[in-house]
């Protein structure tokens, strides 16, 4: 992950050790909220559910893919793209 472009330009760019793009993950513009979540994770803080719920569908899917690829899903819960419903 190229943190400089993520933090300053809100562009998510995932590279392998040879600086090649990871197959299936294109360079993507993301929201400030997405950047905050990633920075929180890198700072060893769990992202808040409130911030995760503010992600749009595409960002939430990208977030879940990143958790799986990095194996962080073992420590941080993956959220589905559906909003929680309460039974009435």
Secondary structure, DSSP 8 states (H G I E B T S, - for coil): --HHHHHHH-EE--B-TTS-B-TT---EE--HHHHHHHHHHHTT----HHHHHTS-HHHHHHHHHHHHHHTGGGTS----SS------
